[in-house]
């Protein structure tokens, strides 16, 4: 019930707390539906709040006890922002942010391997990273329900979303095949969200968007294989010391050239094992030309099928070393001690002088 009329239709509504509203109630009866939008507290009557019945345009003051109804509805309504049964897994998640779009996807099979794709580039994704994303999305809940999303206020920042997620499910999953989340502006630890499955603009915890992986390399494995040890037929060192080549002869035996010291085959085999599972400290994204203009070391690793050049750049401020494998879309970093172990020529070191 209106306690008093405050403003006629067409009046300036900026001072009534409707942007964003404090709550919205949609009442549906056999005769139709009615929507009431609630604003802020009336300054000269703290026991009243502003309200605007949809379709009328005028602003009225109503008892603040209306908030009790809003609170009750907020407690009983579902807070899920996605329609996602526990027994279903999406086929793909497309993530779009200011730096572009990429796709996390899998074949429509139970044991399908996840991959990450951006443009023509494609790589196998780390299953643990993908499951982490899916767990984040499954746990995402609305904190507060605001106004209808039919004509959202510009204050929400949804005209140009910070991040957009599109989840796609199998057509046999018996739920909407495509579901979209658009994340807008932040407000006091919360982020405005528009979901294709919820008729209102809602807020969610800002920590979700802060921790959400937003780059394709965030989903790459923590190890990289340059070549399997049993496939390597030649390795060449250039830079950071004398050039050296270790090559497998026709009899399958290793021979070294370019060094005076005896070849240390045991140490060389340890190096090939490192190249089989190169431990990464951080994915760095597309290679920065300045990092590899003058590489500290270039390893050329050949197999019967291909030859790969691995470039090691200058030491970074955090003590790690940037690495680029020619033909790979993204660079990464490794610990300095790993670099030093790979940079050593596999020769028998002379005994230390006393």
N, C-alpha and C positions, 0 to 999 in steps of 0.2 A: 504494500500500500504506500502511495506517495504521501510523504509528510508535507511537502510543499513543492511548487514549481520553481525552478531556478532559471532556466533559459529556454527561449523558444527555438524552434527548428531553424537551422541555418546560422546559429550563433557560433562564435569562436569557442571551440571546445578545448583549447590548449591548457586551460587552467583547471580542468576537472579530473585529471588523472586517468584519462581513457587511453593514453598512448605510452606504454601498453596498459590495458585494463587490469584491474585487480581480480577480475573473474567474469565468467559468462555462464548464463543458465539458458538452456534450450528446453522449453516445456512443450511436449507433444501430447495432444489430446485427440479425441475422435473428430473434433471440429477443426483441427489444424495445429499449427505450431506457432510458438511465440518465443522470441529471444530477448533477453535483458542483459545489457552489458553494465558492469559495475566499475566505478572509478575510485577516486581517492576520498579521504575523510573531509567532511565539510568543515572549514576552518572555525566558524563561529558556533558549530554544533558537533562536538566530537562523537556524539552518540548517533550520528547520521553519516551516510556515505552517498556519493552521487551515483545515479543510475540513469540509463537511457534505454527505453523500450525501442527495440528495432522497428523500423518502419514509420515511427512517429517523428523522430528527430529532436524532440524536446528533451531537456535534462530536468530530472527531478531529484529530490533528496528523499531517501528512504532510511528506515531504521538500520543501524549498523548490525543488528541481529541477523540481517540477511547473510552476513558472512558465516554465520553458524551453518546455514544451509550449504554454502559453498564449501566449507570445511568438511561437512558430512559427505558431500558428493566426491570431494577430493580423496577421502579415505576409502570409499567403496569402489571407485571406478578403477578399471585396469590401467596400469601405468606402462604397459608394453608399447613400444613405438614401432615394432615390427610384428607381423603375423608369421610366426616361425615355430612350428611344432618341434619337440625335442628329437623326434625320429627323422628329421629332415636336415640335409646339408645343402647349401647352395651350390649351384654349378659354377658361379663366378661372382666376383665382387669387383666392380669398376670404381676406381677412386680418382676424383678430379679435384685438383687444387690449383693454386696460382702458378705452379710450375708445370702443369699439363696433366694428362690422363694416362693411366695404365690399368691393366687388367690382371687380376688373379683368377685363374680358372682351372678346371679339371674336366676330364671326360665324364660322361654320364654313366660311370660304373662305380661300384663300391670301393674298388682298389685303385681308382684313378689317381695319377700323380699330379700334384699341383704345379702349375707353371706361372711365371710372371711375364707379361708381354707389354712392350711399349713400342708402337710403330712396327717396324720390321724386326726389331730385336726381341728375342725370346730366350728364356732360361728356366731351368728347373728351380722351383721355389723351395725354401726350407719349410718342411711340414710343421715344425714347431712354431715358426713365425706366423704361418697361416692360421693354425689353431689358436694362437694368441689373439689374432684379430677377430676370429669368429667368437671366441669367448667374450671379448670386449663388447661385441655387438649384441650377443645374446643377453648380456647383463645390463644393457642400456635401458634405463627407465626414465619416464618423464617426472620431473620434480614439481612442475607447476603447469596447469592448463590455462592458456590465455584466450585470445579471441579467435573467432572462426578464421580459417586460412583463405577464405574467398577473397577478401580485400585486406591483406595484411598491411600493417603500418610499416613505413620505411624505417622506423627505429629498429626493427628486427634484423636489418641487414641481409634479408633473404633475396633481394633483387640480384645481388652479386654474392652468392654463397662463398664462404671461406673454403669449405669442402663439400663435395657432393658424393654420396655413395649410392651405387645402384647394385642391388642384389638380384640375381636371377636364379630361379629354381626350375627344376624339371617340370614339364607340363603334367606329368603323372603324379605330382606331389599334392594335388588337391588343395592348392592355395594360390594366391596371386603370383603369377609367374615372374613379375618384376616389381620390386619394391624400392622406393627411393627415399633417401634422407638428405636434406639440405641444411647445413649448419651455417648460421648467420653470425650476428654480433655477440659479444660477451657483455654480461652485466653482473657485477658483484659475485664472481665465482660461478656464474651460470652462463650457458650458451643457448641462444634461441634456435629452435629446430622446427623444420617443417617435414612431416612424414607423410608419405602417400597413404599410409594406413590409419592415420588419425585426423579427424576433421578440424582440429584446432592447432594453432601455433602453441608449442610447448617449450619449456626450458629443460635442459639436461645439465649435468655437472660439467663445468668447463674442463675439468681434468681429463675427460674423455677425449676431447678434441686436441688437448695439449699433448697427450701421449699416443695419439693415433698415428701409426706409420703412414707417411704421406709421400714417400718416394719408392720407386720400384726396387732400388737396391736394399731397402729395409727388409725385403723378403728373401734375400739371397743367402745361401749357406755360409757357415763360418769357416769353411775350408774350400780351397780351390785346387783342382788337379791340373797341373801343367802337362804331365804325361805319366803313364804308369811305368814303373821301373823296367818291367820285362819288355816294354815296347820301345824304349829309348835305344837309339843306335849311335847317336853322336851328341856331344855337348861342347859348346865353345864359350870361353870366357873372353870378354873384351872390356877394357876399362878397369881402373882401380888396381892396376898391376900389369904384368906381362900377359900377352894373349896366349891362350892355351886351348887345345882341342883334345878331347878324349873320344875315341871312336872304336866301335866294335868291328873286328876284322871278319874275314870270310869264315873263320873257324869259330866265331862267337866269342873270341877273347878280346879284352879291352887293351887298347894301346894309346899312349899319350904322346902328343907332339908339342913342341914349342917350349919345353922346360928342360933344364939341365938335371934337376933333381929326380930321383927315382919316383915313379908313379905309385901313389898310395891308393890301391884299388878298394880297400876296405872303407876308407873315408869317402871315396867317390860314391860307393853304394849307399852310404848314409845320406849323402846329398840327394841322390835320386829318390830316396824314400821321402825326404822333405819336399821334393817337387811333386810327389804323388799326393800329398795332403798338406798344402801350404796354409798354415794357420793365419787367419785374418784378425787384425785388431779392430778394423773399421772399414766399411765401404765408403768410398769418397765421392762417388758419383762419376759423371763424365770426366775423363782425364784433363787436367789443366796443362796446357802446352808448356808453361813455365817450369812445371815440375820435372819434365822429361826432355827439355831442350838440350841439356848436357847431362845425360845419365851417369851416375857413379859407376854403374856396371850394366852390361848387357849380356844376358845368357841366351844363347841360341840352342834350343832343344829340338832335336830332330828324331822323328820316328819314320817308319817305312812309308807312312801315308802323308805326313805333313811336317812342317818346320815352324816352330813358334819362337818369337823373340820376346824375352821377358826383360823389361827395362826397370831399373831401380833408380829412383830420383834422390834428390838431396834430403838429408835428415830433416824431419819436421820439428816444430817447436815442442811437441809432446814427446819427442824421443823416438818416434816410429819412422819408418821409411816407406814412402809411396811406391807402389808397384803398378806397372801397366803391362798387360799381356796383349800384344798386337792382335787386333781382331775382336777383342772384348770391348763391350760398350762402356764398362765402368772400371775405374781404378780402385785400388784398395791399399791399405797400409799393413805392414808387418812389423814385429819387434826388431830393434836394431841388432840384437844377438842372432836372430834368424838370418838377417841380411849378412852379417859377418861370417856365419857358418857357410852360407852359399857362395860368398865372394872369395873364400880361401881356395887357392888352387890345390887340387888333390895330389900333393906331392909329399914325400917324406921330409919332414922338417929337420934341419940339422940340429944337433944337440946344442943346448944353450952354452955360451961361453962362460967359463968360471973366472 
